[in-house]
Amino acid sequence: MPTSDMRAEAEAFIAANAPKIKRRWYPRFHIAPRCGWCNDPNGLAWFKGEYHVFYQYYPFEPKWGPMHWAHAVSRDLVHWRREPLALFPDQPYDADGCFSGCGLEKDGKLYLLYTGHVDLMKKPGKPDRIETQALAFSRDGVHFEKAAGNPVIKLPEEVSTGEDHHFRDPKVWQHAGRYYAVVGAQTAENVGQVLLFESENLEDWSFRHVMAKAEGNQGFMWECPNFAEFDGHEALIFSPQGVKPEGRRFLNLHQSVVMLGKMDYEAGIFYHGSMELLDYGFDFYAPQVMQVPDGRCLLVGWLNMWESTMPEQEDGWCGQMTIPRELHYRNDRVVTVPAREMLELRKAEHSQPATDFDKEVSFPDWNRETGELCAEFDLSGARGLAVHFAAGFEDEVSVMVDKEKGEVRLSRKSAATGREESRWARLPSSQDKLSLRVFEDRSSLEIFLNEGEAVLSTRFYPKTEERVIVLEPQEGTVRMTKGVFYELDDIF
C-alpha cells in the first residue's frame, strides 16, 4: 500500500478511535498514544529550535503490531503537540515494521535512521527475519521521505549474528566531522554485542568493528544501544535481553543498563567498566538519549516492560514514555534526575510545615491522582521510612528506605497474579538525610531518591480515582524538613 494511502487510513482510524478510549489510567504529563499501542522511544532530536520525540506505534489495536513511528514536538520539552505519523511499513525492506532508530539534524534536514524489519518463514537452520538499517529525511521536520538508496546499512558479511539474524536499533552521533552509528546485535553463539559503523554523509556506511560485547551474565542480545557523553564522561547505554537475576539485581524480564568507559575511535572499540542498572523499578526499557545544544544529555525510556500484564489494553490504548531525564556523573557513578524543564509544569503547590512523626501520617492536600511530591527527611531518629501510594490496600505501591541496610525496596501487587512483588536498590548505608521526588500520573510512579542515587519506576492500576500518600516511620521518629505536593499541567 503506498504511503499516502497508509497515512490516510491510519490518521482516519486514530481520529475516529482516540475519543473512544477510556481515560481512567491515561497519563496527563507523559507522552502516550492517542489510541493503540506504543513501545520504544525513537528519533530523539533537536531540530530548528524544537525537541522531537518519535516512538514505536501500532494505531489499530492496543497490542504490538507492524510498527509505525508516531511523532511529538515541543519547544520547551514539557508542552507537546502531536504531529502526523512519520514512518510507515510500506517498502520491501521494512514491510513488517519500521523498528527502532534515531534522529539527527544535518544540513537543514531532520534525518531518521531506523531498522527495516521483514519476517521470514521460519525454517531449520535459516534466519526468521531480515533486519537492515534505512534512512528517511524531512525538510520541515514533519513530512518524511525515505532515501532512494535504502537500506543504507546491511549486516557485514564478516559478522554472524546467529540463526535469528538480530540486527537493529541504530543510534548515530557525530565526532571529529564524521558520523558513527551503533547497531544492536548478537554473536553466532547468542552473545549480545554492539556493532560500530562510520560515514561521512549518513548514506554511505562502512563497518568498523565490534564496539563491545557481552561477557559473562550480560545477555544474549543487546537492544537499543546509545553512545552518550555527559559531564566529561562517555557511556554505552543499552537494553540487554537474557540477563539472569543476581540476588536482588536484574529481576525484570529485560534490563536497561549503562557502562562507563572510553571510546577508541582508531580501533572502533569502547573500553568499559561494569554494567549498572539505570532504573531499579519494574517498568523501564529501551531508553534513548539526546545531546542538546546546552550540553546536557537527556534520556527518555519506555515506562512498561515486555510480557507484563498491561490492563490499559482494555481501554483501547497501551504504553507510555517516561518523563525526560538528565544524565549526570556524581560520586563515581551515573545518576539520572528529572529534566530541569519539568519545573515549568508546576501549578498550585500544597506545602506542609516541618513536622516530627512517630506513626503514620497523611495530608489531605496531597491526595491527588496526578502531581509531583517533593519531600526531605531527617532519619537520624529512626531506622528508616516507608512511603505508601495507595488507592485501597489492593492497589498500594510502597517504597521503603532502610537506613541501616542502605537499601530501598519498591513493592506493589502484581497486575497479573495479585501477589506482592518487589524490586530493590542500594543507597549509602547509615545516611540520615533523605530526599524524595515522585511523579505520580494516574497509572505510573517515577521515584527519585537523593537526587538520582536510586531511581525506581513502576506502573500501577488503581480501581478508583481516590488517592492517599501515607508516610510511615520505621522504628523511631522521622522529621520531615520539607514537604510539597505540586499540581502539574497537562502536556498536550
C-alpha positions as CSV (number, residue, x, y, z in Angstrom):
1,M,0.0,0.0,0.0
2,P,1.5,3.4,-0.9
3,T,2.5,5.7,2.0
4,S,-0.2,8.2,1.2
5,D,-2.9,5.5,1.5
6,M,-1.4,4.1,4.7
7,R,-1.2,7.6,6.2
8,A,-4.8,8.4,5.3
9,E,-6.0,5.0,6.7
10,A,-4.0,5.4,9.9
11,E,-4.9,9.0,10.6
12,A,-8.6,8.4,9.9
13,F,-8.6,5.4,12.3
14,I,-6.8,7.5,15.0
15,A,-9.2,10.4,14.6
16,A,-12.2,8.1,14.9
17,N,-11.0,6.0,17.8
18,A,-8.9,8.3,20.0
19,P,-12.1,9.8,21.5
20,K,-13.3,6.3,22.4
21,I,-10.5,5.3,24.7
22,K,-11.2,5.1,28.5
23,R,-9.0,7.6,30.3
24,R,-9.1,6.2,33.9
25,W,-5.3,5.3,33.7
26,Y,-4.4,7.6,30.8
27,P,-1.5,10.0,31.7
28,R,-1.7,13.8,31.9
29,F,2.1,14.6,31.7
30,H,3.6,11.6,29.9
31,I,3.7,11.0,26.2
32,A,1.3,8.2,25.3
33,P,-0.5,7.0,22.2
34,R,-3.8,8.6,21.2
35,C,-5.1,5.0,20.8
36,G,-3.5,1.7,20.1
37,W,0.0,0.5,21.2
38,C,3.3,2.2,21.8
39,N,6.8,1.0,22.9
40,D,10.4,2.2,22.4
41,P,11.1,6.0,22.2
42,N,12.9,6.8,18.9
43,G,14.4,9.6,17.0
44,L,15.1,12.0,19.9
45,A,16.5,15.1,18.2
46,W,16.8,18.9,18.4
47,F,15.8,20.4,15.1
48,K,15.1,24.1,14.2
49,G,14.6,25.1,17.8
50,E,12.4,22.3,18.8
51,Y,12.6,18.9,20.5
52,H,11.4,15.9,18.5
53,V,10.3,12.6,20.1
54,F,9.2,9.7,18.0
55,Y,8.1,6.3,19.3
56,Q,7.1,2.8,18.1
57,Y,3.4,2.8,17.4
58,Y,0.7,0.5,16.2
59,P,-2.5,2.5,16.0
60,F,-5.0,-0.2,15.0
61,E,-5.0,-2.3,18.2
62,P,-3.7,-1.8,21.8
63,K,-1.1,-4.6,21.2
64,W,2.1,-4.9,19.3
65,G,1.8,-5.0,15.5
66,P,3.6,-3.8,12.4
67,M,5.5,-0.8,13.7
68,H,4.8,2.8,12.6
69,W,6.5,5.9,14.0
70,A,4.4,8.4,16.0
71,H,5.7,11.9,16.5
72,A,5.5,14.7,19.1
73,V,7.3,18.1,19.1
74,S,8.0,20.6,21.8
75,R,9.7,24.0,22.2
76,D,10.2,23.6,26.0
77,L,10.5,19.8,26.5
78,V,7.3,19.7,28.6
79,H,4.4,21.1,26.5
80,W,3.9,19.0,23.4
81,R,2.0,18.9,20.1
82,R,1.2,15.8,18.1
83,E,2.4,15.7,14.5
84,P,1.2,13.3,11.8
85,L,2.7,9.8,11.8
86,A,6.2,9.9,10.4
87,L,7.1,6.4,9.1
88,F,5.0,3.5,7.8
89,P,6.0,0.0,6.9
90,D,5.4,0.5,3.1
91,Q,8.7,-0.7,1.5
92,P,10.1,-4.2,0.7
93,Y,12.9,-3.6,3.3
94,D,10.5,-2.5,6.1
95,A,7.3,-4.4,5.1
96,D,6.8,-5.9,8.6
97,G,7.8,-2.9,10.6
98,C,9.7,0.3,10.9
99,F,11.6,-0.7,14.1
100,S,13.6,1.5,16.4
101,G,16.1,4.1,15.4
102,C,17.4,7.6,15.9
103,G,17.2,11.2,14.6
104,L,19.6,14.0,14.0
105,E,19.9,17.3,12.1
106,K,22.2,17.6,9.1
107,D,22.4,20.4,6.5
108,G,19.0,21.8,7.5
109,K,17.2,18.5,7.3
110,L,16.0,16.1,10.0
111,Y,17.2,12.6,9.3
112,L,15.9,9.4,10.8
113,L,17.9,6.2,10.7
114,Y,15.8,3.1,11.6
115,T,15.6,-0.6,11.3
116,G,13.6,-2.1,8.4
117,H,12.2,-5.4,9.6
118,V,11.0,-8.2,7.3
119,D,9.6,-11.5,8.7
120,L,10.6,-14.8,7.0
121,M,9.1,-18.2,7.1
122,K,11.0,-19.9,9.9
123,K,12.9,-22.9,8.6
124,P,15.5,-25.1,10.4
125,G,18.9,-23.5,10.2
126,K,17.6,-20.4,8.5
127,P,17.0,-16.9,9.8
128,D,13.5,-15.9,10.8
129,R,13.9,-12.2,9.8
130,I,15.9,-9.7,7.7
131,E,16.8,-6.6,9.5
132,T,18.6,-3.7,7.8
133,Q,19.1,0.0,8.6
134,A,17.2,2.6,6.5
135,L,17.3,6.3,6.2
136,A,14.5,8.9,5.9
137,F,14.7,12.7,5.9
138,S,12.5,15.8,6.2
139,R,12.9,19.4,5.3
140,D,10.1,20.7,7.5
141,G,10.5,18.2,10.4
142,V,7.0,16.8,9.8
143,H,6.8,15.0,6.4
144,F,9.4,12.4,5.8
145,E,10.8,10.8,2.6
146,K,12.7,7.5,2.5
147,A,16.1,7.6,0.8
148,A,16.3,6.1,-2.6
149,G,19.4,4.1,-1.7
150,N,17.8,2.2,1.2
151,P,18.8,0.1,3.1
152,V,22.0,2.1,3.8
153,I,23.4,-0.4,6.4
154,K,23.4,-4.2,6.0
155,L,24.8,-6.9,8.2
156,P,28.5,-7.1,7.3
157,E,29.4,-10.4,5.7
158,E,32.2,-11.0,8.2
159,V,29.8,-10.7,11.2
160,S,27.5,-13.5,12.2
161,T,24.5,-12.7,14.4
162,G,23.3,-16.2,15.0
163,E,20.4,-18.0,13.3
164,D,17.8,-15.4,14.3
165,H,19.6,-12.5,12.5
166,H,19.1,-9.9,15.2
167,F,20.5,-6.6,13.8
168,R,18.6,-3.5,14.8
169,D,18.1,-0.2,16.6
170,P,20.7,2.2,15.2
171,K,21.9,5.3,17.1
172,V,24.1,7.9,15.4
173,W,26.4,10.6,16.8
174,Q,29.0,12.9,15.3
175,H,32.7,13.0,16.2
176,A,35.5,14.9,14.6
177,G,33.4,15.7,11.5
178,R,32.3,12.1,10.9
179,Y,29.2,10.1,11.8
180,Y,29.2,7.0,13.8
181,A,26.4,4.5,14.4
182,V,25.9,1.7,16.8
183,V,23.6,-1.2,16.0
184,G,22.5,-3.9,18.4
185,A,23.2,-7.5,17.5
186,Q,24.3,-10.9,18.8
187,T,27.1,-13.3,18.0
188,A,26.8,-16.7,16.4
189,E,27.0,-18.1,20.0
190,N,24.0,-15.9,21.0
191,V,26.0,-13.4,23.0
192,G,24.9,-9.7,22.9
193,Q,27.1,-7.3,21.0
194,V,27.1,-3.8,19.5
195,L,28.5,-3.1,16.1
196,L,30.1,0.2,15.1
197,F,29.7,1.8,11.6
198,E,31.2,5.0,10.2
199,S,30.0,7.5,7.5
200,E,30.8,10.9,6.1
201,N,27.3,11.6,4.8
202,L,24.7,9.3,6.6
203,E,24.1,7.5,3.3
204,D,27.4,5.5,2.7
205,W,28.4,3.5,5.7
206,S,31.4,1.2,6.4
207,F,31.7,-1.4,9.2
208,R,34.4,-0.6,11.7
209,H,34.4,-3.1,14.5
210,V,32.6,-4.9,17.2
211,M,32.4,-1.9,19.6
212,A,31.5,-4.0,22.7
213,K,30.1,-7.4,23.5
214,A,28.7,-9.3,26.5
215,E,31.0,-11.1,28.9
216,G,29.5,-13.5,31.5
217,N,26.0,-12.7,32.6
218,Q,25.4,-9.8,30.2
219,G,22.7,-11.2,27.9
220,F,22.1,-12.9,24.5
221,M,21.0,-9.7,22.6
222,W,21.8,-6.0,23.1
223,E,18.9,-3.9,22.0
224,C,18.7,-0.1,21.7
225,P,22.3,0.9,22.1
226,N,23.3,4.5,22.7
227,F,26.6,6.2,22.9
228,A,26.3,9.1,25.5
229,E,28.5,11.9,26.6
230,F,27.9,13.9,29.8
231,D,29.9,15.7,32.5
232,G,33.2,14.8,30.7
233,H,32.4,11.1,30.6
234,E,31.5,8.6,27.9
235,A,29.0,5.8,28.3
236,L,27.3,3.0,26.4
237,I,23.6,2.7,27.3
238,F,21.6,-0.4,26.1
239,S,18.9,-2.9,26.9
240,P,20.3,-6.4,27.2
241,Q,18.0,-9.4,26.9
242,G,18.6,-12.6,28.7
243,V,20.5,-11.3,31.8
244,K,19.9,-13.8,34.7
245,P,18.9,-12.5,38.1
246,E,21.8,-12.0,40.5
247,G,20.3,-12.0,44.0
248,R,18.1,-8.8,44.0
249,R,19.5,-7.4,40.8
250,F,18.3,-7.9,37.3
251,L,14.8,-9.2,38.3
252,N,12.9,-7.8,35.3
253,L,12.4,-9.8,32.1
254,H,14.9,-7.4,30.3
255,Q,17.2,-4.7,31.7
256,S,18.3,-1.2,30.8
257,V,21.9,-0.5,31.7
258,V,24.9,1.8,31.5
259,M,28.6,1.2,31.1
260,L,31.1,4.0,31.7
261,G,34.2,3.8,29.6
262,K,36.3,5.4,26.8
263,M,35.7,5.3,23.1
264,D,38.8,4.4,21.0
265,Y,37.9,5.8,17.6
266,E,41.0,4.4,15.9
267,A,40.3,0.9,16.9
268,G,36.5,1.2,16.9
269,I,36.3,-0.3,20.4
270,F,34.6,1.0,23.6
271,Y,36.7,0.1,26.6
272,H,34.3,0.0,29.5
273,G,33.6,-0.9,33.1
274,S,30.8,-2.8,34.8
275,M,27.2,-3.0,33.8
276,E,24.9,-1.0,36.1
277,L,21.1,-0.5,36.0
278,L,19.7,2.9,35.0
279,D,16.4,2.3,36.8
280,Y,15.6,-0.2,39.6
281,G,11.9,-0.3,39.2
282,F,9.5,-2.7,37.4
283,D,8.8,-0.8,34.3
284,F,11.7,0.8,32.3
285,Y,13.1,-0.2,29.0
286,A,14.7,0.9,25.7
287,P,15.9,4.3,26.8
288,Q,17.2,6.7,24.2
289,V,19.5,9.7,24.7
290,M,19.7,13.1,23.0
291,Q,22.6,15.6,23.2
292,V,21.0,19.1,23.3
293,P,22.6,22.4,22.5
294,D,23.2,23.4,26.1
295,G,25.5,20.4,26.5
296,R,23.1,18.2,28.5
297,C,22.5,14.6,27.7
298,L,18.7,13.8,28.0
299,L,17.1,10.4,28.3
300,V,13.6,9.1,27.7
301,G,12.5,5.5,28.2
302,W,9.5,3.3,27.8
303,L,7.6,3.1,31.0
304,N,6.5,-0.5,30.6
305,M,8.1,-4.0,30.4
306,W,7.7,-6.7,27.9
307,E,5.4,-9.6,28.7
308,S,3.9,-7.7,31.7
309,T,0.2,-7.6,32.2
310,M,-1.0,-4.2,30.9
311,P,-4.6,-3.6,32.0
312,E,-4.9,-0.3,30.0
313,Q,-5.2,-2.5,26.9
314,E,-8.9,-3.0,28.0
315,D,-9.3,0.8,27.5
316,G,-8.1,1.0,23.9
317,W,-4.5,2.2,24.4
318,C,-1.2,0.8,25.8
319,G,2.1,2.2,26.8
320,Q,3.7,5.5,27.7
321,M,7.1,7.2,27.8
322,T,8.9,8.3,31.0
323,I,9.4,12.0,31.8
324,P,12.6,13.4,30.2
325,R,15.6,12.8,32.5
326,E,19.1,14.2,32.6
327,L,22.2,12.0,32.8
328,H,25.0,13.1,35.2
329,Y,28.1,11.7,36.8
330,R,28.3,12.1,40.6
331,N,30.3,10.3,43.3
332,D,31.9,7.9,40.8
333,R,28.6,6.8,39.3
334,V,25.9,7.7,36.8
335,V,22.7,9.3,38.1
336,T,19.5,10.3,36.4
337,V,17.3,13.2,37.5
338,P,14.2,14.8,36.1
339,A,15.0,17.3,33.3
340,R,15.1,20.8,34.8
341,E,12.3,21.8,32.4
342,M,9.8,19.7,34.5
343,L,9.7,22.7,36.9
344,E,7.7,24.5,34.2
345,L,4.8,22.1,34.6
346,R,4.2,23.1,38.2
347,K,1.0,24.9,39.1
348,A,-0.6,25.1,42.5
349,E,1.6,23.9,45.4
350,H,0.5,22.3,48.7
351,S,3.1,22.7,51.4
352,Q,3.3,21.2,54.8
353,P,5.3,22.7,57.7
354,A,8.2,20.8,59.1
355,T,6.9,18.0,61.4
356,D,8.1,15.1,63.5
357,F,6.1,11.9,63.4
358,D,6.4,8.5,65.1
359,K,3.4,6.9,63.5
360,E,1.7,7.1,60.1
361,V,0.7,10.5,58.8
362,S,-1.0,11.7,55.6
363,F,-2.0,15.1,54.3
364,P,-5.4,15.7,52.5
365,D,-3.9,18.2,50.1
366,W,-1.5,15.5,48.7
367,N,-4.2,13.0,47.9
368,R,-4.4,13.6,44.1
369,E,-4.4,11.4,41.0
370,T,-1.5,13.3,39.4
371,G,1.3,15.6,40.5
372,E,4.8,15.8,41.9
373,L,5.8,15.2,45.5
374,C,9.0,16.8,46.8
375,A,10.0,16.0,50.4
376,E,13.1,15.9,52.6
377,F,13.5,13.9,55.7
378,D,15.9,13.5,58.7
379,L,16.1,9.9,59.6
380,S,18.6,10.2,62.5
381,G,15.9,9.2,65.0
382,A,14.6,6.1,63.1
383,R,15.7,3.1,61.2
384,G,14.0,4.3,58.0
385,L,10.9,5.4,56.3
386,A,8.1,3.8,54.2
387,V,6.0,5.9,51.8
388,H,2.8,4.3,50.6
389,F,0.9,5.4,47.5
390,A,-2.5,3.9,48.0
391,A,-5.9,3.7,46.5
392,G,-7.1,0.9,48.7
393,F,-5.0,-1.9,50.1
394,E,-5.1,-4.0,46.8
395,D,-3.7,-1.1,44.8
396,E,-0.9,0.1,47.2
397,V,2.6,0.8,46.0
398,S,5.2,1.3,48.7
399,V,8.8,2.5,48.7
400,M,10.7,1.6,51.9
401,V,14.1,3.0,52.8
402,D,16.1,1.0,55.4
403,K,18.9,3.4,56.5
404,E,20.9,0.7,58.4
405,K,21.0,-1.7,55.4
406,G,21.4,1.1,52.9
407,E,18.6,-0.4,50.9
408,V,15.4,0.7,49.1
409,R,12.6,-1.7,48.4
410,L,9.7,-0.9,46.0
411,S,6.7,-3.1,46.4
412,R,3.4,-3.5,44.5
413,K,0.6,-6.0,43.9
414,S,1.1,-7.8,40.6
415,A,-1.5,-6.9,38.0
416,A,-1.3,-10.5,36.8
417,T,-1.5,-12.5,40.0
418,G,-2.4,-10.1,42.8
419,R,0.7,-11.3,44.8
420,E,3.2,-8.8,46.2
421,E,6.3,-8.3,44.2
422,S,9.4,-6.2,44.9
423,R,12.4,-4.6,43.4
424,W,15.5,-3.3,45.3
425,A,18.1,-0.6,45.0
426,R,21.1,0.4,47.1
427,L,21.7,3.7,48.9
428,P,24.7,4.6,51.0
429,S,24.2,3.0,54.4
430,S,23.7,5.0,57.7
431,Q,22.6,8.0,55.7
432,D,20.4,10.2,57.8
433,K,19.3,12.7,55.2
434,L,16.8,11.5,52.6
435,S,15.3,13.4,49.7
436,L,12.3,12.1,47.8
437,R,10.9,13.3,44.5
438,V,8.0,11.4,42.9
439,F,6.0,11.9,39.8
440,E,2.5,10.3,40.0
441,D,0.4,10.2,36.9
442,R,-2.7,8.1,37.2
443,S,-1.1,4.7,36.4
444,S,2.6,5.4,36.9
445,L,5.1,6.4,39.6
446,E,8.6,7.6,38.9
447,I,10.6,7.8,42.2
448,F,13.9,9.7,42.5
449,L,15.8,9.3,45.8
450,N,18.7,11.5,46.9
451,E,18.9,13.4,43.6
452,G,19.0,10.3,41.4
453,E,21.2,8.0,43.6
454,A,18.3,5.5,43.2
455,V,15.5,5.7,40.6
456,L,12.6,3.3,40.5
457,S,9.7,3.4,38.0
458,T,6.5,1.4,38.0
459,R,3.1,1.2,36.5
460,F,0.1,0.5,38.8
461,Y,-3.6,0.4,38.1
462,P,-5.9,1.8,40.9
463,K,-9.5,0.8,40.7
464,T,-10.6,4.2,42.0
465,E,-9.7,7.8,41.4
466,E,-9.2,8.3,45.1
467,R,-5.5,8.5,46.3
468,V,-3.7,8.8,49.6
469,I,0.0,9.2,50.3
470,V,1.0,7.8,53.7
471,L,4.3,8.4,55.5
472,E,5.3,5.6,57.9
473,P,8.4,5.9,60.1
474,Q,10.3,2.7,60.8
475,E,11.4,2.0,64.4
476,G,11.5,5.6,65.7
477,T,10.7,9.2,64.9
478,V,11.2,10.8,61.5
479,R,11.4,14.6,60.9
480,M,10.0,15.9,57.6
481,T,12.0,19.1,57.0
482,K,10.3,19.9,53.7
483,G,7.1,18.6,52.1
484,V,5.4,20.0,49.0
485,F,3.0,18.5,46.5
486,Y,2.7,20.3,43.2
487,E,-0.2,20.0,40.8
488,L,1.1,19.7,37.3
489,D,-0.1,20.9,34.0
490,D,-1.2,18.7,31.1
491,I,1.5,18.4,28.4
492,F,-0.9,18.3,25.4
